[in-house]
Amino acid sequence: MNTAENKKNAIAFYRLAYEGNPKEAIEKYVGDKYIQHNPGVADGFQGFIDYFERMKSEYPEKSIDFVRSVAEGDLVALHTHQVWPDDDQYITMDFFRFDENGKICEHWDSIQQIPKESANPNTMY
């Protein structure tokens, strides 16, 4: 298991999909199946493609920064900072499982909106 390569591929996969090329992301980085755990996205390849194509169409000006990545065994965790229209900001924690061929096969995430005010001076990223 090459954790450094998996981290690099998880970031490339997510960036490619987020920036509007989900079909290419699936073709390059996903194995024989794609199990989706986000309840707002349909399971499988087409659900992933449909979701990210819709996001590109509805929100073409969104951006993403990959703050950190952590890998252990067949899992990679990505911590991102996303900025959407009207300065609507989110922090995500995405977890990807890789198969024995080094391809992504499963995804979980947790998404939290950054509030306009905070009780402390620290960023969420």
GIQUIKA-V346582 format. One record per pair of residues at least 24 apart in sequence whose C-alpha atoms are under 7 Angstrom apart, sorted by the first residue. I is the first residue (numbers start at 1). J is the second residue. D is the distance in whole Angstrom. If there is no record, write none. Layout:
BEGIN
i:I j:J d:D
i:I j:J d:D
END
This chain:
BEGIN
i:1 j:73 d:7
i:1 j:74 d:7
i:3 j:71 d:6
i:3 j:72 d:7
i:3 j:73 d:7
i:6 j:76 d:7
i:6 j:102 d:7
i:7 j:69 d:7
i:7 j:71 d:6
i:7 j:76 d:6
i:17 j:52 d:6
i:18 j:52 d:6
i:19 j:56 d:7
i:20 j:52 d:6
i:20 j:53 d:6
i:20 j:56 d:5
i:22 j:49 d:5
i:22 j:52 d:6
i:22 j:53 d:7
i:23 j:49 d:6
i:29 j:103 d:6
i:29 j:104 d:6
i:30 j:103 d:5
i:30 j:104 d:5
i:30 j:105 d:6
i:31 j:103 d:5
i:31 j:104 d:6
i:31 j:105 d:6
i:33 j:105 d:6
i:34 j:105 d:5
i:34 j:106 d:5
i:35 j:105 d:6
i:35 j:106 d:4
i:35 j:107 d:6
i:36 j:106 d:6
i:36 j:107 d:5
i:36 j:108 d:7
i:37 j:107 d:6
i:37 j:108 d:5
i:38 j:108 d:6
i:38 j:109 d:6
i:61 j:85 d:7
i:67 j:125 d:7
i:74 j:98 d:5
i:81 j:125 d:7
i:89 j:113 d:6
i:89 j:114 d:5
i:90 j:114 d:5
i:91 j:124 d:7
END
